[in-house]
Amino acid sequence: MDQFHIQVDLALGRMFEVYNLLNKKPKEYVPGMLLYYSEIHMIEAIGRHQDSNLTELASILNITKGTASKTIAKLGSKGLICKFQREDNKKEVHFRLTELGQLAFEGHYRYHESRSSDIDRDFDSYSPDEQKLILHFIERYTEELSRYLEE
């Protein structure tokens, strides 16, 4: 393996380590309420895909239905989401954000806007071709890592 490949592997490994550490640290997106990564991203999925059911949310987040169900139960007990059934299908349960959930959803975006402004400026300074190259690399690397899951 040449030096460039080693440096890329080390840099990405460090990025994933930092990312994993961040995911374990709860944040306050709504005053007085700490939410974990899995919780705020379920809120984001429900906020972006209003009226989704459990299967759809699990698919959107690429998690099992069991994991989705546990996260939804936590969010429901915190008053961030509510369940409902449609008139035309009483069998299926759907979810939407409560007012408090909407505040968390918006707080999550404000957090990202405040934390990401420097890197966003960097990316904005790249040409469209450079941006495509970065995105292509990330997508390709993710595909490659996904193959490890198949073993």
N, C-alpha and C positions, 0 to 999 in steps of 0.2 A: 504494500500500500504506500503510495507516495505521500509526501508531506501535506499537500493540499487536502487529500482525502482524510488524513488523520486530523487536521485542523477543523475540517467541516464536522466530522464525527464528534470531536471534543466540544466544539461550540454548540452543536445541536443537543448533545447530551446535557450540557450545562443549562441550556434554555429549558429543556424538559424538566430538569431537577427544580429549577426556580418556579416553573409553571406548577409542578406538583405541590411544592411548598405553599404557593399562593392559594391553591385549591383547598388546602387544609385549614386556612385561616379565615374565620368568618368576618364579614364586613357589615357595617351598619348602613344599609341603603334607605332605611326608614328610621327616624329617631327612636332610640330605645330598643331596637330589635336587631339582633345579629342573625345574619343569614349566611349559610355555607354556599359554596360554589354550586353544588347540585341543586340547592333550593332556588337560588336566584336564576339559574339557567332554566329550571322548570317554569318559573314565573315568566321569564323571557319567552319561552316557547308558547306558553298559554297566551301571553300578550300579543305575540305576533301571529298566532294561529287560533284566533278566538273560536270558542265552541268546539274544540277538538276533544276526542275521546282518549281513553287511556292508550289504546293501541297506536293511535296516530302520534301521540306525544312520545311514547317509547321509541317509535321509528324516527321521529324528528331528532331526538337526542341520542339515538343509537345506544339505547340502554334496554335492559329487559323490562318486561311488563311488571315483574315483581318489584324491581328497583323503582320504576315509575310510580307504582302504587304506594310504596312506602313514602316516597318524597311528597306525593300528593296528599297523603294522610297528614304528614307533618305540616304542610302548608295550610291545609284545611283547619287544623287545630290552632294555628296561629292567626286565623281569620284573613288569610291572604287570597284564598280562592274559594269558590263555591261550586257545588255540583248542580246539575239540572238535567232533566230529560225533555226531549222534544215531544210535542203533541203527537207527531206522526210515528214515533218510535219510543215507546215507554221502556223498552228493554235496555237500550244503550244509555250510558251515563256520559255526560259532557262536562267540560270545565270552563270557567271563566274567572277573571280576576275580580276581586272585590275592590272597593275604593282604596283600601289599604294596600292591596296587591298592586293596584295601578300606581300608587305612590312608590312602591318598591321598584316596579318596572321602570318608572321614570328616573328614580334615584340611581339605578344601575347604569342607565345611559349617561346621566350627569357624571357619575364616577368615571366611566370610560372616557368621556370627553375631556375631563380634567387631567386624567392620567396619560392619555394617549396623544396629546397635542404635539409634543416634541417629535415623536416617531412619525406622526402623520405629516408633519412639515417635511421631515426627511423624505418620506415616500413621495410626497407631492413634488419634490425637487427632481425626482427621477423621470426620465423620458417614459412615454407609454411603452416602448419596447423593453426598457429596463424593468418596469413594473410587471409586464407580462412574464419576463424571465423569472423574476422573484416568485410570482404566483405559480408558475409552472414548476419551479423547483420544489416549492412547498407541497404542491399536489402530488408530484412524482415521488417525493420522499415519503409522504404519507401512504401512498399506494405500496411502496416497498416495505414499509414497516408493517402494513396490514398483512402482508404475506407471512410474517412471523407468527401471526395469530393462527394461521392455518396448520402450523406444525403440531 
